[in-house]
């Protein structure tokens, strides 16, 4: 360091070597936060180093804001032809009190976006909805569940200054002791005559993931932040967590042998990770020997193809899930539901005990 020279903040594009510093910054930033659990760093690491199949047709530019030779913020710009109207500021992390660093990240995103001819910048989407969607907007003093975002409140403040278009997302909490379908038993009985419900067969994992991918691509085609996945991407993601999930965690609804819907659920594995800790071999060992101690599960995704919506097929998936989870768990937390998805949100309001956590996604015009 040169004495007497004022060091200015700057934004740097990460080389392969500097991506290690990006990962180190993320880990250090969150390790002392008792409400944070790190289960996504392995995914982030593979994406930053280009090891993930997800990277094949994406342009990914990791950047770090540096102040007085210390990293104060980091993000990855992600662009894909499959979502060609947007540039993502993904995997964003920052220290508090560095609005100027965020301004630099947004300004560079606008320059890149103009070069590519995109219309907007998306904040809160981590590459694809399957890797994370939404910045946490409340319940900051509660631990994050597996698969859900956690960030401090100032992340929302950082991006609100741009007067973005905001998309709200809501999760729900269910007390399993009072969760039942007594009034719907006749309807469920009739539905189960029309549709067949089964657990996935992990002995033929590739074929089952193809079904999962196809159903996702059909069911969520009109979702504002979803774009089509390919089989290899979803297969890679499932393989990363294959040691944790079981065939019962992926339920498939069929009509005359054809898949028409699915549900993905799993135990809240974050209950096995200590405050500020990360998922690793110890988590796997705990899950193997103490997995039954987890008393909360996540209902992550549920989808019915458009042709069979309104037929009651969705009730059969819930009934199958209840059959598998009954007396094993005390609570169920749902994944996020877009506030504009009135049917799904109404379904959640009807069956859940309360709205739980809320999230936001921002769109900033270029």
HUHUWO-V704909 format. One record per pair of residues at least 4 apart in sequence whose ideal C-beta (glycine too) atoms are under 7 Angstrom apart, sorted by the first residue. I is the first residue (numbers start at 1). GAP is how many residues later the second one is. If there is no record, write none. Layout:
i = <I/I>
gap = <GAP/GAP>
//
This chain:
i = <7/7/9/9/9/9/9/10/11/11/11/11/11/12/12/12/13/13/14/14/14/14/14/14/18/19/19/19/19/20/21/21/21/22/22/22/22/22/23/23/23/23/24/25/25/25/26/26/26/26/27/27/27/29/29/30/30/30/31/32/33/34/34/35/35/35/35/35/35/36/36/36/37/37/37/37/37/38/38/38/39/39/39/40/40/41/41/42/42/43/43/43/44/44/45/46/46/47/47/47/47/47/48/48/50/52/53/53/53/54/54/54/55/57/57/58/58/58/59/60/60/61/61/62/63/63/63/63/63/64/64/65/65/65/65/65/65/66/66/67/67/67/72/72/72/72/73/73/73/73/73/73/73/74/75/75/75/75/75/76/76/77/77/77/77/77/78/78/78/79/79/82/82/83/84/85/85/85/86/86/86/87/87/87/87/87/87/88/88/88/89/89/89/89/90/90/90/91/92/94/94/94/94/96/96/98/99/99/100/101/102/102/103/104/105/106/106/106/106/107/108/109/109/110/110/110/111/112/113/113/113/114/118/119/120/120/120/120/121/121/122/122/123/123/123/124/124/124/124/124/124/125/125/125/125/126/126/127/128/129/129/129/130/130/132/133/133/133/134/134/134/134/134/134/135/135/135/135/135/135/136/136/136/136/136/136/137/137/137/137/138/138/139/140/140/143/144/144/144/144/145/145/145/145/146/146/146/146/147/147/147/149/151/153/154/156/156/159/159/162/164/164/164/165/166/166/167/167/167/167/168/168/168/169/169/169/169/169/169/169/170/170/170/170/170/170/171/171/171/171/171/171/172/172/172/172/172/172/173/173/173/173/173/173/174/174/174/174/174/174/175/175/175/176/176/176/176/176/179/181/181/181/184/184/185/186/187/187/187/188/188/188/188/190/191/191/191/191/191/192/195/195/195/195/195/196/197/197/197/197/197/198/199/199/199/200/200/200/200/201/201/202/202/204/205/205/206/206/207/208/208/209/209/209/209/209/210/210/211/211/211/212/212/212/212/213/213/213/213/213/214/215/215/215/215/215/215/216/216/216/217/217/217/218/219/219/219/220/220/225/229/229/231/232/233/234/235/236/238/241/243/244/244/245/245/248/249/249/249/250/250/251/251/251/251/251/252/252/253/253/253/253/253/253/254/254/254/255/255/260/260/260/260/261/261/261/261/261/261/261/262/263/263/263/263/264/264/265/265/265/265/265/266/266/266/267/267/267/268/268/268/268/269/269/271/271/272/272/272/272/272/273/273/273/273/279/281/282/283/284/285/286/287/295/295/295/296/296/296/296/297/297/297/298/298/299/299/299/300/301/302/302/304/304/304/304/308/314/315/316/317/318/319/320/321/322/325/333/334/334/336/337/337/337/337/339/341/342/343/344/345/346/347/348>
gap = <61/62/56/57/58/91/92/56/52/54/93/94/97/51/52/54/48/50/4/5/8/48/49/50/4/4/29/30/43/4/4/43/50/4/26/40/42/52/4/18/22/25/4/4/46/49/4/15/48/67/4/11/14/64/66/6/8/246/245/244/243/241/242/105/106/107/108/109/115/108/114/240/106/107/233/236/240/239/240/241/107/231/240/4/92/4/237/4/198/4/88/197/4/47/4/5/6/5/7/8/13/80/14/28/5/184/179/180/183/4/73/179/5/23/24/20/21/22/20/16/18/15/16/14/11/12/14/42/45/7/10/7/8/33/36/39/40/4/5/5/31/34/22/23/26/29/20/21/22/25/28/29/32/19/14/15/16/17/30/14/15/10/11/12/32/35/10/12/49/8/37/145/146/144/34/33/34/35/32/34/36/22/25/26/29/31/34/34/37/39/16/20/32/34/35/36/37/35/31/4/7/8/64/56/58/4/4/59/4/4/4/56/4/4/4/4/15/56/258/4/4/4/12/4/11/256/4/4/5/8/253/252/248/247/243/244/245/246/243/245/239/241/36/239/241/9/10/11/236/237/238/4/8/100/236/5/6/4/101/4/96/97/99/107/17/92/203/228/15/35/202/225/226/227/14/16/20/21/224/225/4/13/14/15/221/223/19/221/222/223/219/220/218/12/13/127/4/5/6/126/123/125/153/188/122/123/124/152/151/153/188/210/4/4/4/4/204/5/203/202/198/199/200/198/194/196/57/171/193/194/171/190/192/167/168/169/170/189/190/192/166/167/169/175/185/188/162/163/164/165/185/186/162/176/180/182/183/184/158/160/179/180/181/183/5/157/158/177/178/179/4/156/178/149/153/154/155/156/143/4/7/138/4/131/4/4/4/125/128/4/127/128/131/4/4/121/122/124/125/124/58/59/60/118/121/58/54/56/119/120/123/54/48/49/52/8/47/50/52/7/46/6/45/4/4/33/4/29/4/4/42/4/22/25/26/29/4/21/4/41/48/4/22/38/50/4/16/17/18/21/4/4/44/46/47/88/90/4/13/87/4/11/12/87/84/85/86/6/83/136/4/5/4/4/4/4/4/4/4/4/41/25/43/4/21/76/15/16/17/12/14/11/12/66/69/70/7/10/7/8/9/60/63/64/4/5/6/5/53/44/45/48/53/42/43/44/47/52/53/56/41/38/39/54/58/36/37/32/33/34/35/56/31/32/34/24/27/30/26/28/29/30/14/18/23/25/11/14/15/18/22/4/5/6/10/4/4/4/4/4/4/4/4/34/35/36/33/34/35/37/28/32/35/35/37/33/35/36/35/34/12/15/4/5/9/10/5/4/4/4/4/4/4/4/4/4/4/23/14/18/23/4/7/8/11/6/4/4/4/4/4/4/4/4>
//
